[in-house]
Amino acid sequence: MKQTLDHIFILSFLFLISCGGSDIVEEVIEKYENGDTKVEMKFKPDENVLERYAFNQVGELVFFEVDSLLQREFFRSYLLGNWKMKFMIVDEDTLYNYENSSDIEPTQNIYKFTHDSLFVNGWKYEASYRVKYIDSLRIDLNGQWSFDDDSLSTYRVIAVNDKDTLTINSYNEFVWNNFLNTTDKEELVVFVRNQPTP
């Protein structure tokens, strides 16, 4: 029986490799203390499939999971946790680039996805939305955001009822399509997982 399972795994693995591979984005997301890989993620953009490989300390594959991000539950699981903006480009102008920012991390907006909500907190900015995760990488947002102190002329409170789509680039990165809800401008807004700094 074990030999049959080994053969099935090897044939499946060879099939996966032979089906292309140049588009696959691989990321090691967890390592053992000795530097060996513990968990590796592979993302296939053409199929929106996320594969998770977990290895024991001697390098043997312990388990393998496949999640289709086109299905609501897997999509929600992918988004759960904290994210931050990597960059925002509007009509070829870079309005924000985290790597070139002099901001210290606590001032940057942190986007926290939960099972049914999105909370955003940052410098003088906060938002709270109910989120409905839809198949095919879509989210429906209903809530509001506020900016600045209510005693200032720059104070804003805006209600939001949006339907947006996301494009997954890898396990740690996605593009939020139509983030600014503009019709006359091209925008590219990329988010990355907010990893705690060591």
C-alpha positions as CSV (number, residue, x, y, z in Angstrom):
1,M,0.0,0.0,0.0
2,K,2.8,2.4,0.9
3,Q,4.5,1.7,-2.4
4,T,1.3,2.5,-4.3
5,L,1.0,5.8,-2.4
6,D,4.6,6.6,-3.1
7,H,4.1,5.9,-6.8
8,I,0.9,8.0,-6.9
9,F,2.7,10.9,-5.2
10,I,5.8,10.7,-7.5
11,L,3.6,10.5,-10.7
12,S,1.4,13.4,-9.4
13,F,4.6,15.4,-8.7
14,L,6.1,14.7,-12.1
15,F,2.8,15.6,-13.7
16,L,2.7,19.0,-11.9
17,I,6.3,19.7,-12.9
18,S,5.6,18.8,-16.6
19,C,2.6,21.1,-16.8
20,G,4.6,24.3,-17.1
21,G,6.2,25.7,-14.0
22,S,7.6,28.9,-15.2
23,D,4.5,30.7,-13.8
24,I,4.7,29.1,-10.4
25,V,5.7,31.4,-7.5
26,E,7.4,29.5,-4.7
27,E,8.0,30.9,-1.2
28,V,9.4,29.4,1.9
29,I,7.2,30.8,4.7
30,E,8.6,28.8,7.7
31,K,12.0,27.3,8.4
32,Y,13.4,25.2,11.2
33,E,16.1,26.7,13.4
34,N,18.8,25.0,11.3
35,G,17.5,26.8,8.2
36,D,15.9,23.8,6.5
37,T,12.4,24.4,5.0
38,K,9.5,23.6,7.2
39,V,6.6,25.0,5.1
40,E,6.8,26.0,1.4
41,M,4.0,27.6,-0.6
42,K,3.6,27.4,-4.3
43,F,1.1,29.6,-6.2
44,K,-0.1,28.9,-9.7
45,P,-1.5,32.2,-11.1
46,D,-3.1,30.7,-14.2
47,E,-5.3,28.5,-12.0
48,N,-5.4,30.6,-8.8
49,V,-4.3,27.5,-6.9
50,L,-2.2,27.7,-3.7
51,E,-0.2,24.6,-2.7
52,R,1.2,24.1,0.8
53,Y,4.1,21.6,1.4
54,A,5.1,20.8,5.0
55,F,8.4,18.9,5.7
56,N,9.7,17.3,8.8
57,Q,13.2,18.1,10.1
58,V,14.9,15.5,7.9
59,G,13.3,16.9,4.7
60,E,10.6,14.4,4.2
61,L,7.3,15.6,2.9
62,V,4.8,15.3,5.7
63,F,1.7,16.7,4.1
64,F,0.5,18.4,0.9
65,E,-2.6,20.6,0.5
66,V,-4.1,22.3,-2.5
67,D,-6.5,25.3,-2.1
68,S,-8.4,26.8,-5.1
69,L,-8.6,30.5,-4.3
70,L,-11.6,30.7,-6.6
71,Q,-13.6,29.0,-3.9
72,R,-14.9,31.3,-1.1
73,E,-13.6,29.4,1.9
74,F,-10.1,29.1,0.6
75,F,-10.1,32.7,-0.6
76,R,-11.2,33.8,2.9
77,S,-8.5,31.7,4.6
78,Y,-5.9,33.2,2.3
79,L,-6.8,36.8,3.3
80,L,-7.1,36.2,7.0
81,G,-4.6,38.2,9.0
82,N,-2.8,41.5,8.7
83,W,-1.8,43.1,5.4
84,K,-0.1,46.4,4.5
85,M,0.2,48.4,1.3
86,K,3.4,47.8,-0.6
87,F,2.9,50.5,-3.2
88,M,0.2,52.6,-5.0
89,I,0.7,53.8,-8.6
90,V,-1.9,56.1,-10.2
91,D,-1.5,57.1,-13.9
92,E,2.2,56.1,-13.7
93,D,2.8,58.3,-10.7
94,T,4.0,56.4,-7.6
95,L,1.9,57.9,-4.8
96,Y,3.2,55.5,-2.2
97,N,6.0,53.0,-2.0
98,Y,6.6,51.2,1.4
99,E,10.3,50.4,0.5
100,N,11.1,54.1,-0.1
101,S,8.9,55.4,2.8
102,S,10.5,57.1,5.7
103,D,7.5,56.2,7.8
104,I,8.1,54.1,10.8
105,E,5.9,50.9,10.7
106,P,3.4,51.8,13.5
107,T,2.1,54.7,11.4
108,Q,1.3,52.7,8.3
109,N,-2.2,51.5,7.8
110,I,-2.7,47.8,8.7
111,Y,-5.5,46.0,7.0
112,K,-6.8,43.1,9.2
113,F,-9.1,40.6,7.5
114,T,-11.2,38.4,9.8
115,H,-13.9,35.8,8.9
116,D,-16.5,38.5,8.3
117,S,-14.8,41.9,8.7
118,L,-12.0,44.2,7.6
119,F,-10.5,46.6,10.1
120,V,-8.0,49.3,9.1
121,N,-5.9,51.2,11.6
122,G,-3.1,53.7,11.0
123,W,-2.1,57.3,11.6
124,K,-5.3,59.3,12.1
125,Y,-7.1,56.7,9.9
126,E,-9.5,54.0,10.8
127,A,-12.1,51.9,9.0
128,S,-14.5,49.1,9.7
129,Y,-16.2,47.1,7.1
130,R,-18.4,44.0,7.0
131,V,-16.8,41.7,4.3
132,K,-18.5,39.1,2.2
133,Y,-16.1,36.8,0.5
134,I,-17.3,35.8,-2.9
135,D,-16.1,33.1,-5.2
136,S,-13.7,34.2,-8.0
137,L,-11.6,36.5,-5.9
138,R,-14.2,39.1,-5.1
139,I,-15.1,40.9,-1.9
140,D,-18.1,43.0,-1.0
141,L,-17.3,45.7,1.6
142,N,-19.9,47.7,3.6
143,G,-18.9,50.1,6.2
144,Q,-17.0,53.4,6.7
145,W,-13.7,55.0,7.1
146,S,-12.6,58.2,8.9
147,F,-9.5,60.4,8.7
148,D,-8.1,63.0,11.0
149,D,-9.5,64.7,14.1
150,D,-13.1,66.0,13.8
151,S,-11.9,69.5,14.8
152,L,-9.8,69.9,11.6
153,S,-10.9,70.9,8.1
154,T,-9.3,67.7,6.7
155,Y,-11.6,65.5,8.8
156,R,-13.6,63.0,6.7
157,V,-16.0,60.2,7.3
158,I,-17.0,58.3,4.2
159,A,-19.5,55.4,3.9
160,V,-18.4,52.6,1.6
161,N,-20.4,50.0,-0.3
162,D,-18.0,48.4,-2.8
163,K,-17.6,45.3,-4.8
164,D,-13.9,44.7,-5.6
165,T,-11.7,42.0,-7.1
166,L,-8.3,40.9,-6.0
167,T,-5.5,39.5,-8.2
168,I,-3.3,37.1,-6.2
169,N,0.4,37.4,-7.1
170,S,1.8,35.0,-4.5
171,Y,1.1,33.7,-1.0
172,N,2.3,37.0,0.5
173,E,1.1,39.5,-2.1
174,F,-2.1,40.6,-3.9
175,V,-3.3,43.4,-6.1
176,W,-6.5,45.2,-5.0
177,N,-8.2,46.1,-8.3
178,N,-10.1,49.4,-8.3
179,F,-9.0,50.2,-4.8
180,L,-9.6,53.9,-5.3
181,N,-12.8,53.4,-7.2
182,T,-11.7,55.7,-10.0
183,T,-13.0,55.5,-13.5
184,D,-10.7,57.9,-15.3
185,K,-7.3,56.8,-13.9
186,E,-5.2,53.7,-14.1
187,E,-4.3,52.4,-10.7
188,L,-2.1,49.6,-9.3
189,V,-2.3,49.0,-5.6
190,V,-0.4,46.1,-4.2
191,F,-0.6,44.6,-0.6
192,V,1.8,42.3,1.2
193,R,1.4,40.3,4.4
194,N,2.4,42.3,7.5
195,Q,5.2,40.1,8.8
196,P,6.5,41.1,12.2
197,T,10.1,42.4,11.9
198,P,12.7,40.3,13.9
